[in-house]
Amino acid sequence: MRAGARVRYGGYTMEWQWPTLADVLEARRRISPHLRPTPLYVYAGLNELLGAEVFVKHENHQPVGAFKVRGGVNLISQLSPEDRRRGVIAASTGNHGQSIAYAARLFGVRATICVPEDANPIKVASIRGLEGEVVFHGRDFDDAREHAEELARERGSRYVHSGNEPLLIAGVATEALEILEAQPQIDVIVVPIGGGSGAAGVCLVAKNINPTVRVVGVQSEAAPAAFRSWQERRLVADRSKTFAEGLATRTPFELPQRILWRWLDDFVLVSDQEIRSAQAVMIDATRNLIEAAGAAPLAAALRIGAQLSSKRVALIASGGNVTRDQLLEVLRPAL
């Protein structure tokens, strides 16, 4: 890993370093006994819709239904004996929490996950099913994050930040490695951004393997903190009002942002309505459950459609954890 920096979290300091392509290759070696590569499928309906050759990377096929489990397995597998004994604490709107709980159970580590009070019940049930302790706190991710930091200090547990963790980024970056190995001629990869670990991982791999690959990030305009931070090249907090919990962060994360500042080619804001429409199209076209964040890449692709004409485009379907009520809300217009 490259030399990095020191970051303060609520009264204590953590150190991190930039992950490298070598770290991603090592992450794949560590996670491959536990996680299979996910499919990369082409759908005629999406090709026709975008006028491009479109590949969908199905991270919704992961055992917890989302890409973040790659990072969780990579990080937890490398904890020191002391950190394993103390247990881990994380904050999440759901998918990061599932990732840490899944990996913690795999390696015999106690996990506590702080979630917002209105967290997705499907994701909460999954965390509990994976033997994670769930703590509800606050109205959104950042409230839950601050509480998790406080609990980590009180208990002496290893706090696992959802973005400023090189091992998490190296782990989730393996999704991009799989894309480029399966389709080396990919022109564009479109990836959703909440905290930015997934997009940072895609940038890290794509730009070190084939710098001509364009990486495009997408976020809801109702939660634009990461977008504004990328645009202004400084950390900018903003509102978080989106229904897409995987994109709902109001405080940007420094490590992913620094990687995005260096390598992300474009960043697109879309409306929540565009995400809902794209989610319905993705579910219909792929016959898969796709959560809102996982449909955001299609919303972005439709927004910049002319730029993608006749290109080979990968859309990362980052997760598929949809509740019944969310599904009905998205599909109701068609019904």
PAVO-543198 format. One record per atom (N, C-alpha, C, O): residue in three letters; x, y, z. Coordinates in steps of 0.1 Angstrom, whole numbers, plus 5000, padded with zeros to 4 digits. Each point is the difference from the previous one (the first is absolute). Example, Ala and Ser with C-alpha at 12.3 -4.5 7.8 and 13.67 -1.06 7.14 Angstrom:
<pts>
ALA513249435078
ALA499150125000
ALA500950125000
ALA501050005007
SER498650114986
SER500950115000
SER499250115008
SER500550115001
</pts>
This chain:
<pts>
MET500849885000
MET499250125000
MET500950135000
MET501150005006
ARG498450104987
ARG500750125000
ARG499950085013
ARG499149985008
ALA501950114994
ALA500050085012
ALA498750085000
ALA499550054990
GLY499849965022
GLY498750075000
GLY500050115010
GLY500850094999
ALA498249915010
ALA499750125008
ALA499449965013
ALA499649885002
ARG500250215007
ARG499449985013
ARG498650075000
ARG500050114995
VAL499049825009
VAL498650065000
VAL499549995014
VAL500149895007
ARG499250214998
ARG499450005013
ARG498549974999
ARG499350054991
TYR500349865018
TYR498649965001
TYR499550025014
TYR500349935009
GLY498950184993
GLY499350025013
GLY500949995012
GLY499749945010
GLY501650114989
GLY500850005012
GLY501249915000
GLY500850005009
TYR499249914981
TYR501249914999
TYR500550004985
TYR499250044991
THR502049915008
THR500650014987
THR500249864994
THR500449915006
MET499350084981
MET500349884992
MET501050034989
MET500050124995
GLU500849795001
GLU500950014989
GLU499649924988
GLU499549885002
TRP500650174986
TRP499849924989
TRP501050034989
TRP500650115000
GLN499549804990
GLN500950014989
GLN499249974987
GLN499049935001
TRP501550134988
TRP499349974988
TRP500249854996
TRP501149955000
PRO497849984996
PRO500249874995
PRO500650004986
PRO499850104993
THR500849805003
THR500649984986
THR499449894993
THR499249925006
LEU501150064981
LEU499549894993
LEU500549875006
LEU499349905000
ALA501950105005
ALA500649885007
ALA499149965012
ALA499849885002
ASP499750225005
ASP499149975011
ASP498749944995
ASP499449915007
VAL500150134981
VAL498849954995
VAL500249854996
VAL499149915003
LEU502050064991
LEU500349864996
LEU500249925013
LEU499549885000
GLU501150175010
GLU500049935013
GLU498749985006
GLU499749895006
ALA499450214993
ALA498649995005
ALA499349894993
ALA499349925006
ARG500950074981
ARG499349894993
ARG500449865005
ARG499249915001
ARG502150085002
ARG500549875005
ARG499449975013
ARG499749895003
ARG500150215006
ARG499449985013
ARG498549974999
ARG499549925008
ILE499850154983
ILE498549985001
ILE499649884991
ILE498949965001
SER501950004989
SER499549894991
SER499649875006
SER499149944995
PRO501550025017
PRO499449885006
PRO498650025006
PRO499449905003
HIS500250224998
HIS498750035007
HIS498950064991
HIS498949985002
LEU501650094987
LEU499050064991
LEU500349974986
LEU501250014995
ARG497849954997
ARG500249974986
ARG499950134992
ARG499450095004
PRO501349914984
PRO499850124991
PRO498550014996
PRO499349904999
THR500250225000
THR498650024997
THR499850014984
THR501050044993
PRO497849945002
PRO499850004986
PRO500150134994
PRO499850115006
LEU500649904981
LEU500050124992
LEU499249964987
LEU500549944991
TYR498250115009
TYR499149964990
TYR499650114991
TYR500050125003
VAL499749854984
VAL499550094990
VAL498549984999
VAL499549894999
TYR499750225000
TYR498649994998
TYR499650094988
TYR500350114998
ALA499049824992
ALA499650064988
ALA499250135002
ALA500250104993
GLY498949905017
GLY499250125002
GLY500850125004
GLY499750114996
LEU501449875012
LEU500850115005
LEU500950054988
LEU500250124998
ASN500249784994
ASN500850044988
ASN499250094991
ASN500550114995
GLU498249865003
GLU499250084991
GLU499750135006
GLU499950104994
LEU499849905019
LEU499750135007
LEU501150105000
LEU499850124998
LEU501549835003
LEU501150095000
LEU500850024987
LEU500850084999
GLY498849834992
GLY500850004987
GLY501449975002
GLY500950054993
ALA499449865016
ALA501449965004
ALA499949855003
ALA499049945001
GLU502250005001
GLU500149865005
GLU500250015015
GLU501050045005
VAL497949925002
VAL499950035014
VAL500249875008
VAL499449904998
PHE501550105012
PHE500349895008
PHE499650045015
PHE500450105004
VAL498949815002
VAL499650025014
VAL500849915009
VAL500049884999
LYS500750195010
LYS500849925010
LYS499149985012
LYS499650095008
HIS500049784995
HIS499049975009
HIS500549975014
HIS500149895005
GLU500250225002
GLU500449995014
GLU498849975009
GLU500249975012
ASN498650044983
ASN498949965007
ASN500049855002
ASN499249945008
HIS501749984985
HIS500149865002
HIS500949965012
HIS500249885002
GLN500450225004
GLN500849975012
GLN499249935011
GLN498850025000
PRO501949915009
PRO499249935011
PRO499250105009
PRO499049965006
VAL501450174995
VAL499250095007
VAL499350104991
VAL499450105004
GLY500649874983
GLY499350084990
GLY500650134997
GLY499350094995
ALA502049935007
ALA500750134997
ALA501549985000
ALA500549915005
PHE500150194987
PHE501449994997
PHE500950015012
PHE501249965000
LYS498450115011
LYS500850035011
LYS500649885007
LYS501050025007
VAL498449874992
VAL500549885007
VAL501449974996
VAL500849935007
ARG499650114981
ARG501449974995
ARG501050075010
ARG501049945004
GLY498750194999
GLY500850075009
GLY500049955014
GLY501049995007
GLY497849974997
GLY499949955014
GLY500949875002
GLY500749995010
VAL499249924981
VAL500849885001
VAL501550035000
VAL500849945007
ASN499650154984
ASN501450034999
ASN500550075013
ASN501149965004
LEU498150135001
LEU500550075013
LEU500049915012
LEU501049995007
ILE497849944995
ILE499949925012
ILE501049885000
ILE500549965011
SER499849994977
SER501049894999
SER501450045005
SER500849925003
GLN499550214997
GLN501350055003
GLN500150075014
GLN501050065003
LEU498049935005
LEU500050065013
LEU501149935009
LEU500249884998
SER500450205010
SER500949945010
SER499349925010
SER498850015002
PRO501849895005
PRO499449935010
PRO499350095011
PRO498949965005
GLU501850154998
GLU499450095010
GLU498750064995
GLU499150015008
ASP500950044980
ASP498850064994
ASP498949894999
ASP498850045003
ARG501549844994
ARG499049905000
ARG499449975014
ARG498849985001
ARG502050035009
ARG499549985013
ARG499150115005
ARG499049985006
ARG501450154990
ARG499250115004
ARG498750024992
ARG499150075005
GLY500849874983
GLY498850014992
GLY500050134992
GLY500950085001
VAL498249934990
VAL499950114990
VAL498750075002
VAL499049945003
ILE501050194993
ILE498850085000
ILE500050084987
ILE501050054996
ALA497849964998
ALA499950084988
ALA498750074999
ALA499049965008
ALA500850144984
ALA498850064997
ALA499649984986
ALA500849994991
SER497950005007
SER499549974986
SER498650034998
SER499250005010
THR500450024978
THR498650004996
THR499549864997
THR498949984997
GLY502149935003
GLY499649864998
GLY501049914993
GLY500449905006
ASN500150144982
ASN500949914993
ASN501449995006
ASN500649895000
HIS500050225004
HIS501349995007
HIS499849915013
HIS500949925003
GLY498050105004
GLY499849935012
GLY499949854998
GLY500549925007
GLN498750044982
GLN500049864996
GLN501349944997
GLN500449895004
SER500450204989
SER501349954996
SER500949975012
SER500649895001
ILE499450205009
ILE500849985012
ILE499549885008
ILE500849925005
ALA497950074996
ALA499449895008
ALA500349874994
ALA500349905006
TYR499650094980
TYR500349884993
TYR501449965002
TYR500349885004
ALA500650214994
ALA501549975002
ALA500349975014
ALA500849915003
ALA498650165006
ALA500349985015
ALA499649855004
ALA500749945007
ARG498150024988
ARG499649875003
ARG500949894994
ARG500349905006
LEU500250134982
LEU500849914993
LEU501349985007
LEU500649895000
PHE499950215007
PHE501349995007
PHE499950005015
PHE501050025007
GLY497849974998
GLY499849985015
GLY500250135007
GLY500650005011
VAL499050114984
VAL500250135006
VAL498650065004
VAL499149994993
ARG500850075019
ARG498850075004
ARG499850134993
ARG500950084999
ALA497949944995
ALA499750124992
ALA498850085006
ALA499049945003
THR501150194998
THR498950095004
THR499850104988
THR501050064995
ILE497849955001
ILE499750094988
ILE499050105005
ILE498949975004
CYS501550164994
CYS499050115003
CYS499350044987
CYS500750034990
VAL498049985011
VAL499250034988
VAL499150125004
VAL499650015011
PRO499950064979
PRO499050105002
PRO498749945005
PRO499749884997
GLU499550205010
GLU498749945005
GLU499149954990
GLU499249915002
ASP500850144986
ASP499149964989
ASP500849914990
ASP499650004988
ALA501449935016
ALA500849924991
ALA499249894993
ALA499049965005
ASN501450014983
ASN499449904992
ASN499849875008
ASN501049945004
PRO497750014999
PRO499849895008
PRO500649874994
PRO500349915008
ILE499850084979
ILE500649884994
ILE501549995004
ILE500549895003
LYS500150224996
LYS501550015004
LYS500249975015
LYS500949945004
VAL498250125004
VAL500149985014
VAL499849865004
VAL500849945008
ALA498249994986
ALA499849865003
ALA501249924995
ALA500349905007
SER500350134982
SER501249934996
SER501150015009
SER500749905004
ILE499650235002
ILE501150025009
ILE499749915013
ILE501049945005
ARG497850064999
ARG499749925012
ARG500149854997
ARG500549925008
GLY499150044980
GLY500249864996
GLY501449954999
GLY500349895001
LEU500650214997
LEU501449984999
LEU500750015014
LEU501250005001
GLU498050015009
GLU500450005014
GLU500650145004
GLU500850005010
GLY498950104982
GLY500550135004
GLY499050075010
GLY498849984999
GLU501850095011
GLU499250085009
GLU499650134993
GLU500850074994
VAL497949965005
VAL499550124994
VAL499650115010
VAL499349975009
VAL501250154989
VAL499750115009
VAL499450114991
VAL500650054991
PHE498249995012
PHE499350104993
PHE500350145006
PHE500050015012
HIS500450084979
HIS500350145006
HIS499950104989
HIS500649994989
GLY498650115013
GLY499950124992
GLY499249994987
GLY499449904997
ARG500550224996
ARG499150004988
ARG500749964987
ARG499349974991
ASP502050035009
ASP500749964988
ASP501349945002
ASP500449985012
PHE500449994977
PHE501249935002
PHE501050075009
PHE500749945008
ASP499450194990
ASP501050085007
ASP499750005015
ASP501050005008
ASP497850004996
ASP499649995014
ASP500549875006
ASP500649995010
ALA499149904982
ALA500449875004
ALA501649985000
ALA500549945009
ARG500150134982
ARG501549994999
ARG500650075013
ARG500949945006
GLU498650174998
GLU500550075011
GLU499849925013
GLU500949995009
HIS498049944992
HIS499749915011
HIS501049885000
HIS500549965011
ALA499749994977
ALA501049884999
ALA501450045005
ALA500649925006
GLU499850204990
GLU501350055004
GLU500150015016
GLU501049975006
GLU497950085000
GLU500050015014
GLU500049875007
GLU500749985010
LEU498549924985
LEU500049875005
LEU501449934999
LEU500449935009
ALA500250094980
ALA501349944998
ALA501050055010
ALA500849925005
ARG499250214998
ARG500850065011
ARG499749945013
ARG500949965008
GLU497850034995
GLU499649955014
GLU500449855001
GLU500449965011
ARG499449964979
ARG500349855001
ARG501449964997
ARG500449895003
GLY500350204990
GLY501449974996
GLY499949904988
GLY501049934998
SER498050084994
SER499849914988
SER500750064988
SER500250125000
ARG500149804990
ARG500550054988
ARG498950064991
ARG499049934996
TYR501150205002
TYR498950074992
TYR500449984985
TYR501150034996
VAL497949934997
VAL500249984985
VAL499250104993
VAL498849994998
HIS501950114997
HIS499450114993
HIS499549954986
HIS500749914995
SER498250145000
SER499549944987
SER500750064988
SER499749954989
GLY501250145013
GLY500750064988
GLY501550015002
GLY500849964991
ASN499750095020
ASN501450035003
ASN500749875005
ASN500750015010
GLU499249894982
GLU500649875004
GLU500749944987
GLU499349954991
PRO502050065008
PRO500749954988
PRO499649854996
PRO499949974989
LEU500049955022
LEU499749864997
LEU498649984995
LEU499749914992
LEU499350175012
LEU498750004994
LEU500050044985
LEU499449934992
ILE501350175005
ILE500150054986
ILE500749904992
ILE499549974989
ALA501649975015
ALA500749894993
ALA499149884998
ALA500049944989
GLY499250035021
GLY499049894998
GLY499050024990
GLY499749924991
VAL499650205010
VAL498950024991
VAL500550034986
VAL499349984990
ALA502050065008
ALA500650024987
ALA500049874992
ALA500250014988
THR499749885018
THR500149874993
THR498849994990
THR500149924991
GLU498850155011
GLU498950004991
GLU500550054986
GLU499649954990
ALA501250165010
ALA500550064988
ALA501049914993
ALA500149994988
LEU500749945020
LEU501049904995
LEU499249894992
LEU500449964989
GLU498549995016
GLU499249904994
GLU499450064987
GLU500049924990
ILE499650205010
ILE499450064988
ILE501050004988
ILE499749964989
LEU501550095014
LEU501050024990
LEU500649874996
LEU500549994988
GLU499649915020
GLU500449874996
GLU499049934991
GLU500449944990
ALA498350085013
ALA499049944991
ALA499850074987
ALA499849944990
GLN500350205011
GLN499850084988
GLN501150114999
GLN499850115004
PRO501449854991
PRO501150105000
PRO499850124992
PRO500750105001
GLN498349904989
GLN499850114991
GLN498950095006
GLN499550094992
ILE500149905020
ILE499150105006
ILE500550144998
ILE501150035002
ASP498050064994
ASP500350144998
ASP499750095012
ASP500750095004
VAL498149885003
VAL499550085010
VAL499549915012
VAL499349904997
ILE501050145015
ILE499449935012
ILE499250115007
ILE500650105004
VAL498149874999
VAL499250105008
VAL499749935013
VAL499549895001
VAL500850195010
VAL499949945013
VAL499350105010
VAL500350124999
PRO498849835009
PRO499450095010
PRO500950045011
PRO501049935004
ILE498750195001
ILE500950065011
ILE499150045012
ILE499150084998
GLY501249865013
GLY499550055013
GLY501150065008
GLY500350125000
GLY500549795007
GLY501250045006
GLY501250004990
GLY500950085002
GLY499049844988
GLY501050004989
GLY501049895000
GLY500950004991
SER499049905018
SER501049905000
SER499949914987
SER501049974995
GLY497850015000
GLY499949924988
GLY500550074988
GLY500849944992
ALA498950195007
ALA500550084988
ALA501550015001
ALA500749994990
ALA499950035022
ALA501450015002
ALA500749874996
ALA501050014993
GLY498449885010
GLY500649874996
GLY500049984985
GLY500949954995
VAL498050094999
VAL499949994985
VAL501050094994
VAL500749964990
CYS499550165015
CYS501050094994
CYS501449945002
CYS500850004991
LEU499549955021
LEU501349955003
LEU500449894990
LEU501149994995
VAL497949925002
VAL500349884991
VAL500050054986
VAL501049974992
ALA498050105003
ALA499950044986
ALA501250084996
ALA500549984989
LYS499850125018
LYS501150104996
LYS501449945001
LYS500950054993
ASN499249845014
ASN501349935001
ASN500149894990
ASN501149964996
ILE497849994999
ILE500049894990
ILE499950064986
ILE500849974991
ASN498250125007
ASN499850064987
ASN499550155002
ASN498850025002
PRO502150074998
PRO499750145003
PRO498950064990
PRO499550115003
THR500349834986
THR499050054990
THR498649975005
THR499050064995
VAL500849855014
VAL498649975005
VAL499550125008
VAL500750055009
ARG498250004987
ARG499350115007
ARG499249955012
ARG499249904998
VAL501050165013
VAL499249965012
VAL499150125003
VAL500550115002
VAL498249864999
VAL499050105003
VAL499349975012
VAL499549895002
GLY500450205008
GLY499349985012
GLY498650064999
GLY499850094992
VAL499349875017
VAL498750055000
VAL499550015015
VAL500249915008
GLN499150204995
GLN499450025013
GLN498750074998
GLN499750064990
SER499449925020
SER498750075000
SER500250155003
SER500850045008
GLU498550044984
GLU500150155003
GLU499450035013
GLU500250125005
ALA499149795001
ALA499450025014
ALA501049975011
ALA499750025012
ALA501549934984
ALA501149985010
ALA501350014993
ALA500749914997
PRO499750225000
PRO501150034991
PRO501450035007
PRO500850064993
ALA499449895019
ALA501250045007
ALA501249954992
ALA501050074999
ALA499049804997
ALA501249954993
ALA500250074987
ALA501150034996
PHE497850004997
PHE500150074987
PHE500650145002
PHE501050034993
ARG498550045017
ARG500650145002
ARG501449995004
ARG500850094997
SER499649815011
SER501449995005
SER500949974988
SER501150054999
TRP498449864992
TRP500849974988
TRP500250124991
TRP501150034995
GLN497850045004
GLN500050124991
GLN500950115006
GLN500750074992
GLU499249955021
GLU500850125006
GLU501449965005
GLU500750085004
ARG499649784995
ARG501349955005
ARG500250045015
ARG501150045003
ARG497949955004
ARG500150025015
ARG498849935006
ARG499049974993
LEU501049995020
LEU498949935006
LEU498950095003
LEU500250105008
VAL498649884987
VAL498950095001
VAL498849915005
VAL499549914993
ALA500050125019
ALA498849935005
ALA498750074993
ALA500150114996
ASP498949815003
ASP498750054994
ASP498949925006
ASP500149915008
ARG498750124987
ARG498849935004
ARG500049854995
ARG500749974991
SER498449955016
SER499949864995
SER498549975001
SER499549955010
LYS499850074979
LYS498549985000
LYS499649904990
LYS498849984998
THR502149944996
THR499649904990
THR499449885006
THR500349965012
PHE498849984981
PHE499449875004
PHE501049884998
PHE499849905006
ALA501250124986
ALA501049904997
ALA501049995011
ALA501050075000
GLU498849845010
GLU500850005012
GLU501549984997
GLU500950045007
GLY499449884982
GLY501449984996
GLY500750124996
GLY501250004999
LEU498150114998
LEU500650124995
LEU499950115011
LEU500450124997
ALA499049855014
ALA499650105010
ALA501050035010
ALA500049965011
THR501050124985
THR501050055009
THR500150165000
THR499950054989
ARG500250015022
ARG500050155000
ARG501450055003
ARG500350125000
THR500649785004
THR501450045003
THR500949924991
THR500049885000
PRO500950184992
PRO500949934991
PRO501149935007
PRO500350045012
PHE500349864982
PHE501149925006
PHE501350044993
PHE500150004988
GLU500950035020
GLU501350054995
GLU500749914990
GLU500450044990
LEU499949835015
LEU500849914992
LEU499349974986
LEU500750024990
PRO498149945010
PRO499349994986
PRO500150124992
PRO500250004988
GLN499550125018
GLN500050124993
GLN501450034993
GLN500050044989
ARG501049945019
ARG501350034994
ARG500349914988
ARG500750044990
ILE498949845010
ILE500149914989
ILE499250044988
ILE500450004989
LEU498350055014
LEU499250054990
LEU500550134994
LEU499950024988
TRP500650065020
TRP500650134995
TRP501149974989
TRP500250074991
ARG500549825012
ARG501149974990
ARG499549934988
ARG500650034989
TRP498449885012
TRP499849914989
TRP498650004994
TRP499849964989
LEU499250095018
LEU498649994995
LEU499950104988
LEU500350125002
ASP499149834987
ASP499950084988
ASP498850095000
ASP500150124995
ASP498849845010
ASP498850085000
ASP499149965012
ASP500149895005
PHE499050204999
PHE499249985011
PHE498650064996
PHE499950114997
VAL499149805004
VAL498650044995
VAL499150005012
VAL499949915008
LEU499350204993
LEU498950015010
LEU498749964992
LEU499750054989
VAL499549875018
VAL498749974994
VAL498950025011
VAL500350005012
SER498550014984
SER498950025009
SER499649875006
SER500249894994
ASP499150115017
ASP499449885006
ASP499049934991
ASP499949884999
GLN499450214993
GLN499049944991
GLN500749934988
GLN499549894996
GLU501650165000
GLU500849934990
GLU500549875005
GLU500049904993
ILE500450095020
ILE500549885006
ILE498849905000
ILE500249884997
ARG498650175008
ARG498949915001
ARG499649944986
ARG499849884999
SER500250204991
SER499749954986
SER501149904996
SER499649904994
ALA501650135008
ALA501149914996
ALA499949875008
ALA500349894994
GLN499350125018
GLN499949875008
GLN498949914994
GLN500249885000
ALA498750184996
ALA498949924994
ALA500549944987
ALA499749884997
VAL501050204995
VAL500649954988
VAL501049885002
VAL499949904993
MET501050125017
MET501049905003
MET499349875004
MET500449894996
ILE498650125013
ILE499349885005
ILE499349934988
ILE500149884999
ASP499350204993
ASP499349944988
ASP501049944990
ASP499849894995
ALA501350185002
ALA500949954989
ALA500949895005
ALA500349914992
THR500050095021
THR501049895004
THR499349895008
THR500749905002
ARG498050115001
ARG499349905008
ARG500749985014
ARG500149895004
ASN500550225001
ASN500749995013
ASN499450115009
ASN499550104996
LEU500649875017
LEU499850115010
LEU501250095000
LEU501149965003
ILE498650174995
ILE501150104999
ILE499650115010
ILE498950064998
GLU501949975012
GLU499650115009
GLU500350144993
GLU500650004989
ALA498950105017
ALA500150144994
ALA501450034996
ALA500250054989
ALA500749945021
ALA501450034997
ALA500649924988
ALA500750064992
GLY498949825007
GLY500449914989
GLY499450044987
GLY500649964989
ALA498350125011
ALA499450044987
ALA500550144996
ALA499850044989
ALA500950035020
ALA500550144998
ALA500950004987
ALA499950104993
PRO501049805005
PRO500850014988
PRO499250004987
PRO500450074991
LEU498549865009
LEU499150014988
LEU499550144998
LEU499950054989
ALA499650015023
ALA499550134999
ALA501050104995
ALA499750094992
ALA501649895012
ALA501150094995
ALA500249974985
ALA500250104992
ALA499849785004
ALA500349964986
ALA498950064991
ALA500350054989
LEU498549955016
LEU498950064992
LEU500250154999
LEU499750074990
ARG500849995021
ARG500250155000
ARG501150044990
ARG499950114994
ILE501149815005
ILE501150044991
ILE500149914988
ILE501049974994
GLY497849985002
GLY499949904989
GLY500850024988
GLY500649904995
ALA499450225000
ALA500750034987
ALA501549975002
ALA500749964990
GLN499950055022
GLN501449985002
GLN500349854999
GLN501249964998
LEU497849955004
LEU500249865001
LEU499749934987
LEU500249884999
SER499350194991
SER499549944987
SER501149914994
SER501250044998
SER498549834999
SER500849914994
SER501249955008
SER501049944995
LYS499150105018
LYS501149965009
LYS499649875007
LYS498949965001
ARG502149985005
ARG499849895009
ARG500050055015
ARG501050055005
VAL497949945001
VAL499750075013
VAL499749895011
VAL499149924997
ALA501650095014
ALA499649925011
ALA499350085011
ALA500550115004
LEU498349845000
LEU499350065011
LEU500149915012
LEU499749884999
ILE500750185012
ILE500249925012
ILE498750005008
ILE499650105006
ALA499749794994
ALA498849985008
ALA500449975014
ALA500249885004
SER500150225005
SER500749985012
SER499349925011
SER500649955009
GLY498150044990
GLY499249925010
GLY498649974995
GLY499550064991
GLY499949855017
GLY498649964996
GLY499149995013
GLY499149924999
ASN501250155011
ASN499349995013
ASN498850105000
ASN500150115005
VAL498849844989
VAL498850084999
VAL498949945009
VAL499849885000
THR499550215008
THR498949955007
THR498849994991
THR499950054989
ARG499149885016
ARG498749984993
ARG499450144997
ARG499550034989
ASP500550055021
ASP499350144999
ASP500850084990
ASP499450074991
GLN502049935009
GLN500750074990
GLN499849954986
GLN499950084991
LEU500049795008
LEU499749944987
LEU498750044994
LEU499950044988
LEU499149965021
LEU498650044995
LEU500050154996
LEU499450044990
GLU501350045018
GLU500150144997
GLU500650034986
GLU499650084992
VAL501549845005
VAL500750024987
VAL499149954989
VAL500050064989
LEU499449835013
LEU499249934989
LEU498650064998
LEU499349974990
ARG500250105020
ARG498650045000
ARG499650084987
ARG498949974995
PRO501950125000
PRO499650074988
PRO499749904988
PRO499150024993
ALA501849885006
ALA499749904989
ALA498849925003
ALA499349964990
LEU500450015023
LEU498849925003
LEU498750084998
LEU499049945003
</pts>
